[in-house]
Amino acid sequence: MRAVAAAMQAANANVLLSGGVEQLQDQVHAILAAAQRRSLQEFAAGPVAIDGGVPIDSMSAVFVCGVVDRVLGGGVLSKLARHSRPTDFVSTRALSSLLVRLRSRKAA
């Protein structure tokens, strides 16, 4: 539970609601770094994925989606199965792009 609380504190609702892929990627980094009790610099200094993001596993991606869902008041998790692809869960960049797509669907 401490990881969730730390991750929620690291999340910025305004950026999650209106930021682009780059800004959301920064938020994903902040959420995961806080949950793992690592500095943002330490988290981002890891290996780089093909798309330029930080490689992550699907469990971490779903964790981030859960935090975003809580911060934004719901709707993110219910769309994952219908609007995601396996490649959306391999890096922070891919996950950020998915979150922008899901947010766009909420507005539509």
RACORGI-V431038 format. One record per residue. N is the residue number from 0. RES is the residue in three letters. PHI is phi in degrees with one decimal (NA if undefined). D_FIRST is the distance of its C-alpha to the first C-alpha in whole Angstrom. Layout:
BEGIN
<<N	RES	PHI	D_FIRST> <N	RES	PHI	D_FIRST>>
END
This chain:
BEGIN
<<0	MET	NA	0> <1	ARG	-63.7	4> <2	ALA	-63.8	5> <3	VAL	-65.5	5> <4	ALA	-62.0	6> <5	ALA	-63.7	9> <6	ALA	-65.8	10> <7	MET	-66.3	11> <8	GLN	-66.8	13> <9	ALA	-75.5	14> <10	ALA	-78.2	16> <11	ASN	-113.7	19> <12	ALA	-58.7	20> <13	ASN	-63.1	24> <14	VAL	-68.4	24> <15	LEU	-62.1	22> <16	LEU	-80.2	24> <17	SER	-131.4	27> <18	GLY	-73.6	27> <19	GLY	-83.0	29> <20	VAL	-58.6	28> <21	GLU	-61.8	28> <22	GLN	-66.4	26> <23	LEU	-68.0	23> <24	GLN	-63.5	23> <25	ASP	-60.5	22> <26	GLN	-67.0	19> <27	VAL	-60.7	18> <28	HIS	-60.7	19> <29	ALA	-63.4	17> <30	ILE	-63.6	14> <31	LEU	-69.6	14> <32	ALA	-62.3	15> <33	ALA	-63.9	12> <34	ALA	-64.0	10> <35	GLN	-92.0	12> <36	ARG	54.0	13> <37	ARG	-120.1	16> <38	SER	-73.1	19> <39	LEU	-61.9	20> <40	GLN	-64.6	23> <41	GLU	-64.2	22> <42	PHE	-63.6	20> <43	ALA	-74.3	23> <44	ALA	-83.3	26> <45	GLY	-72.8	25> <46	PRO	-61.8	27> <47	VAL	-112.2	28> <48	ALA	-77.1	29> <49	ILE	-56.2	32> <50	ASP	-84.2	31> <51	GLY	95.9	30> <52	GLY	-85.6	26> <53	VAL	-92.7	24> <54	PRO	-62.2	24> <55	ILE	-137.4	20> <56	ASP	-94.8	20> <57	SER	-65.4	19> <58	MET	-63.6	16> <59	SER	-65.6	15> <60	ALA	-63.1	17> <61	VAL	-67.5	15> <62	PHE	-58.6	12> <63	VAL	-60.0	14> <64	CYS	-60.2	16> <65	GLY	-64.9	13> <66	VAL	-64.6	12> <67	VAL	-60.0	15> <68	ASP	-58.2	16> <69	ARG	-65.1	14> <70	VAL	-64.4	15> <71	LEU	-91.1	19> <72	GLY	86.7	18> <73	GLY	101.0	19> <74	GLY	102.7	21> <75	VAL	-75.7	20> <76	LEU	-63.5	19> <77	SER	-67.5	22> <78	LYS	-94.0	24> <79	LEU	-57.0	23> <80	ALA	-63.7	25> <81	ARG	-81.6	28> <82	HIS	-121.8	28> <83	SER	-118.9	26> <84	ARG	-123.2	28> <85	PRO	-54.2	27> <86	THR	-70.7	28> <87	ASP	-74.5	25> <88	PHE	-114.0	22> <89	VAL	-102.3	24> <90	SER	-152.6	24> <91	THR	-66.6	22> <92	ARG	-68.3	26> <93	ALA	-62.3	26> <94	LEU	-64.9	22> <95	SER	-62.4	23> <96	SER	-63.0	27> <97	LEU	-61.8	25> <98	LEU	-62.5	23> <99	VAL	-64.6	26> <100	ARG	-62.0	28> <101	LEU	-64.6	26> <102	ARG	-64.3	26> <103	SER	-63.4	30> <104	ARG	-67.9	30> <105	LYS	-66.2	28> <106	ALA	-73.3	31> <107	ALA	-76.9	33>>
END
